Structures are given as structure tokens and as C-alpha cells.
């Protein structure tokens, strides 16, 4: 069974904009997804943030291509009234991360959330890793 992984927008932005020093671990995560070793999930609410930031690097047309690629590479989880109401109850300091977390809760069998802002997910009942730390856990299981 393929591991289901929810990715925060920062990981996606690192990958598509080649932001150093975070691009390499983000690229490895997307490579695992491409090899079908993991399945990436992303919140629909992240798309706006990704577009806004990536557009600064790639322009409007380049960013639209990125969004199109992203929709092919990931499963996109909706953000509805239910997730927003849940986000209000999560007791997260960062409301955007609370929405991400609420969306992640809708994915049955989710293994982990990947983000560079793990401190914002201290109340998570789902395992939270940076891309680097998640890759270390994958390496350990490969060694067994």
C-alpha cells in the first residue's frame, strides 16, 4: 500500500522555485511520488498561496503551468465549510495551518504531514515532519 502524505504549500513552493536549501528535500519527496512510493495530498486552499508566491519567480503563464502540473501530480483535497469550522476549533496559532490540518484530517489513512513549519502543528494528532526528517524515516525503512 502506498503511503499517503499531506504536503504544506511551503514544500511545493520550495520544489517549483528551487528555493535553497529546501529544494533538494522537496524534490526527493516529489520523486517518491513520481515513483508511486507515496501519494501526495494537497489542500485546495494551498493553490492560491502557491500561485501568489510562485508567480514572483515564474510569472503568470509559468505559474499556471506549475498549477496544472501540480494537479496532475497530487490529489487535491477540498476546503469546505466543514474544514473551516474544524480549523476554528483546532487551537492552532496560525489559522492557515489550521485549515491545512483540517483538510489533512479528511484523508483516510494519512501517514504524515510534511511542512517546514512543524512548530505550527504542535497540536496535530497526525505525525508531522519536515521533508528532510521524513526522508530519513524512509531511508531507515529501506535499510530494514
Residue frames relative to the residue before (quaternion, step in Angstrom):
aa qw qx qy qz dx dy dz
X 1.0000 0.0000 0.0000 0.0000 0.00 0.00 0.00
X 0.4412 -0.7008 0.5062 0.2407 3.55 -0.96 0.91
X 0.4475 -0.6828 0.5123 0.2666 3.57 -0.98 0.88
X 0.2864 -0.7479 0.5794 0.1515 3.52 -0.95 0.95
X 0.0414 -0.8094 0.5833 -0.0543 3.55 -0.72 1.17
X 0.2396 -0.7494 0.6028 0.1325 3.56 -0.88 0.97
X 0.1320 -0.8083 0.5703 0.0627 3.60 -0.77 0.97
X 0.4135 -0.6830 0.5562 0.2305 3.48 -1.07 0.91
X 0.6603 -0.5463 0.3461 0.3818 3.57 -1.17 0.53
X 0.5902 0.5877 -0.3875 0.3951 3.62 1.04 -0.60
X 0.6336 0.5251 -0.3286 0.4634 3.61 1.05 -0.72
X 0.6447 0.5151 -0.3097 0.4724 3.57 1.00 -0.83
X 0.6655 0.5031 -0.2993 0.4631 3.56 0.90 -0.93
X 0.6176 0.5392 -0.3405 0.4603 3.59 0.99 -0.78
X 0.6663 0.5185 -0.2924 0.4491 3.56 0.94 -0.93
X 0.7729 0.3973 -0.2113 0.4474 3.58 0.67 -1.07
X 0.7338 0.3828 -0.2412 0.5068 3.61 1.16 -0.42
X 0.3804 -0.7529 0.4595 0.2780 3.57 1.33 0.01
X 0.1862 0.8115 -0.5265 0.1720 3.57 1.03 0.88
X 0.2743 -0.7687 0.5633 0.1291 3.52 -0.69 1.16
X 0.6494 -0.1812 -0.7377 -0.0350 1.69 -2.01 1.49
X 0.4898 0.7223 -0.3792 0.3076 3.58 1.28 0.20
X 0.5207 0.6892 -0.3968 0.3106 3.59 1.21 -0.41
X 0.6607 0.5340 -0.3324 0.4097 3.60 0.87 -0.86
X 0.6790 0.4496 -0.3210 0.4835 3.66 0.77 -0.81
X 0.6275 0.5251 -0.3425 0.4618 3.61 1.00 -0.75
X 0.6375 0.5257 -0.3207 0.4631 3.59 1.00 -0.81
X 0.6466 0.5177 -0.3194 0.4603 3.58 0.98 -0.82
X 0.6135 0.5328 -0.3437 0.4707 3.58 1.06 -0.71
X 0.6881 0.4674 -0.2871 0.4750 3.59 0.87 -0.91
X 0.6042 0.5405 -0.3559 0.4649 3.62 1.13 -0.54
X 0.6247 0.5211 -0.3351 0.4753 3.59 1.01 -0.77
X 0.6357 0.5211 -0.3129 0.4759 3.55 1.05 -0.80
X 0.6626 0.5098 -0.3054 0.4559 3.59 0.91 -0.90
X 0.6950 0.4461 -0.2634 0.4986 3.59 1.07 -0.75
X 0.4445 -0.7292 0.4114 0.3186 3.57 1.37 0.13
X 0.3839 0.7047 -0.4992 0.3270 3.57 1.12 0.69
X 0.7556 0.0989 -0.0865 0.6417 3.55 1.29 -0.43
X 0.2631 -0.7153 0.6148 0.2030 3.56 -1.31 0.27
X 0.2630 -0.7929 0.5352 0.1251 3.56 -0.65 1.15
X 0.1366 -0.7571 0.6371 0.0474 3.51 -1.11 0.90
X 0.0665 -0.7896 0.6093 -0.0298 3.51 -1.08 0.85
X 0.4595 -0.6762 0.5046 0.2775 3.55 -1.06 0.73
X 0.5338 -0.6122 0.4784 0.3339 3.56 -1.06 0.75
X 0.6071 0.5685 -0.3505 0.4306 3.58 1.10 -0.66
X 0.6066 0.5757 -0.3482 0.4235 3.60 1.15 -0.52
X 0.5555 0.6458 -0.3950 0.3440 3.57 1.07 -0.67
X 0.6478 0.5215 -0.3251 0.4503 3.61 0.92 -0.84
X 0.6728 0.4945 -0.2920 0.4664 3.57 0.92 -0.93
X 0.6378 0.5227 -0.3193 0.4670 3.55 0.98 -0.86
X 0.6482 0.5137 -0.3220 0.4607 3.58 0.87 -0.91
X 0.6728 0.5304 -0.2997 0.4198 3.57 0.80 -1.06
X 0.7375 0.4151 -0.2380 0.4767 3.59 0.85 -0.94
X 0.6736 0.4963 -0.3064 0.4540 3.60 0.86 -0.91
X 0.5724 0.6055 -0.3755 0.4059 3.59 1.10 -0.64
X 0.6052 0.5630 -0.3519 0.4394 3.61 1.08 -0.64
X 0.7137 0.4385 -0.2364 0.4924 3.57 1.13 -0.68
X 0.8329 0.2537 -0.0724 0.4866 3.57 0.86 -1.01
X 0.4838 -0.6545 0.4480 0.3699 3.59 1.21 -0.15
X 0.7302 -0.4556 0.2980 0.4127 3.55 -1.34 0.24
X 0.7218 0.4474 -0.2690 0.4543 3.61 0.67 -1.07
X 0.6470 0.5169 -0.3205 0.4598 3.58 0.96 -0.81
X 0.6683 0.4997 -0.2946 0.4658 3.56 1.01 -0.81
X 0.6100 0.5317 -0.3599 0.4643 3.60 1.04 -0.64
X 0.6207 0.5218 -0.3372 0.4782 3.60 1.07 -0.69
X 0.6214 0.5353 -0.3305 0.4671 3.57 1.03 -0.81
X 0.6638 0.5027 -0.3048 0.4623 3.60 0.87 -0.94
X 0.6367 0.5186 -0.3254 0.4689 3.57 1.00 -0.79
X 0.6455 0.5068 -0.3124 0.4784 3.61 0.94 -0.87
X 0.6502 0.5436 -0.3047 0.4347 3.52 0.94 -0.94
X 0.6618 0.4985 -0.3119 0.4651 3.59 0.97 -0.79
X 0.6527 0.4914 -0.3150 0.4830 3.59 1.17 -0.48
X 0.7070 0.4869 -0.2530 0.4462 3.59 1.08 -0.76
X 0.7972 0.2794 -0.1067 0.5244 3.59 1.08 -0.66
X 0.4097 -0.6045 0.5990 0.3285 3.48 -1.40 0.12
X 0.2062 -0.7912 0.5657 0.1069 3.56 -0.76 0.99
X 0.2560 -0.7779 0.5664 0.0927 3.51 -0.78 1.19
X 0.4749 -0.7068 0.4559 0.2591 3.56 -0.82 1.00
X 0.2418 -0.7207 0.6273 0.1694 3.50 -1.31 0.40
X 0.0207 0.8224 -0.5635 0.0761 3.52 -0.28 1.28
X 0.7508 -0.3478 0.2975 0.4763 3.52 -1.34 -0.12
X 0.6137 0.5670 -0.3417 0.4302 3.59 1.02 -0.81
X 0.6931 0.4680 -0.2798 0.4715 3.61 0.86 -0.92
X 0.6330 0.5216 -0.3326 0.4654 3.59 1.04 -0.74
X 0.6607 0.4934 -0.3090 0.4739 3.60 0.93 -0.85
X 0.6262 0.5182 -0.3312 0.4793 3.58 1.06 -0.75
X 0.6350 0.5496 -0.3234 0.4361 3.58 0.98 -0.88
X 0.6282 0.5399 -0.3313 0.4519 3.58 1.06 -0.67
X 0.7183 0.4447 -0.2324 0.4820 3.59 1.17 -0.60
X 0.5420 0.6953 -0.3731 0.2890 3.61 1.18 -0.39
X 0.3022 -0.7683 0.5064 0.2489 3.61 1.18 -0.39
X 0.3500 0.6853 -0.5370 0.3457 3.56 0.88 1.07
X 0.4891 -0.6605 0.4793 0.3077 3.58 -1.05 0.69
X 0.7384 0.3327 -0.1887 0.5554 3.58 1.06 -0.77
X 0.3795 -0.7672 0.4700 0.2156 3.58 -0.43 1.23
X 0.6117 0.5470 -0.3613 0.4427 3.60 1.00 -0.71
X 0.6674 0.4804 -0.2987 0.4844 3.60 0.94 -0.84
X 0.6028 0.5516 -0.3516 0.4569 3.57 1.11 -0.62
X 0.6307 0.5050 -0.3260 0.4908 3.58 1.06 -0.72
X 0.6251 0.5330 -0.3384 0.4589 3.59 0.96 -0.86
X 0.6626 0.5121 -0.2940 0.4608 3.55 0.90 -0.97
X 0.6459 0.5184 -0.3214 0.4592 3.61 0.92 -0.86
X 0.6433 0.5008 -0.3158 0.4854 3.58 1.05 -0.74
X 0.6357 0.5325 -0.3274 0.4529 3.58 0.97 -0.83
X 0.6200 0.5652 -0.3417 0.4237 3.59 1.03 -0.73
X 0.6457 0.5411 -0.3248 0.4299 3.61 1.15 -0.48
X 0.6137 0.5487 -0.3503 0.4467 3.60 1.23 -0.29
X 0.3335 -0.7639 0.5226 0.1794 3.56 -0.44 1.23
X 0.8387 0.1821 -0.1506 0.4907 3.56 -0.90 0.95
X 0.3068 0.7732 -0.5032 0.2341 3.58 1.21 0.40
X 0.3562 -0.7556 0.5169 0.1868 3.57 -0.86 1.00
X 0.8207 -0.1119 0.1455 0.5411 3.58 0.81 -0.97
X 0.3198 -0.6622 0.6340 0.2393 3.48 -1.46 0.22
X 0.1629 -0.7782 0.5998 0.0895 3.57 -0.94 0.91
X 0.1809 0.7589 -0.5984 0.1821 3.53 -0.82 1.11
X 0.4389 -0.6453 0.5333 0.3264 3.55 -1.24 0.26
X 0.6819 0.4730 -0.2698 0.4884 3.60 1.26 -0.32
X 0.0292 0.8498 -0.5262 0.0125 3.60 0.73 0.97
X 0.5789 0.5953 -0.3805 0.4070 3.61 1.12 -0.54
X 0.6431 0.5261 -0.3232 0.4530 3.59 1.16 -0.51
X 0.7044 0.4356 -0.2470 0.5031 3.59 1.28 -0.23
X 0.2334 0.8192 -0.5025 0.1480 3.61 1.13 0.49
X 0.7083 0.4397 -0.2686 0.4825 3.62 1.09 -0.52
X 0.4099 0.7404 -0.4493 0.2860 3.59 1.28 0.14
X 0.3078 -0.7225 0.5911 0.1840 3.54 -1.10 0.81
X 0.6108 0.4781 -0.3303 0.5378 3.57 1.37 -0.02
X 0.5550 -0.5989 0.4521 0.3589 3.59 -1.05 0.74
X 0.1196 -0.7840 0.6080 0.0365 3.57 -0.99 0.91
X 0.0063 -0.8014 0.5956 -0.0542 3.55 -0.86 1.07
X 0.4262 -0.5656 0.6020 0.3689 3.49 -1.34 0.21
X 0.6446 -0.4999 0.3731 0.4420 3.62 -1.14 0.32
X 0.6386 0.5397 -0.3325 0.4362 3.61 0.95 -0.86
X 0.6978 0.4692 -0.2785 0.4641 3.58 0.85 -0.95
X 0.6193 0.5275 -0.3500 0.4644 3.58 1.03 -0.68
X 0.6438 0.5253 -0.3221 0.4536 3.58 0.95 -0.86
X 0.6150 0.5352 -0.3471 0.4635 3.60 1.07 -0.65
X 0.6549 0.4938 -0.3290 0.4680 3.61 0.98 -0.73
X 0.6219 0.5292 -0.3362 0.4693 3.59 1.08 -0.69
X 0.6386 0.5251 -0.3171 0.4646 3.59 1.00 -0.84
X 0.6450 0.5254 -0.3250 0.4498 3.60 0.96 -0.82
X 0.6881 0.4648 -0.2946 0.4729 3.59 0.90 -0.85
X 0.6061 0.5406 -0.3526 0.4648 3.60 1.14 -0.54
X 0.6543 0.5321 -0.3027 0.4440 3.59 1.12 -0.69
X 0.5989 0.6053 -0.3593 0.3819 3.60 1.17 -0.49
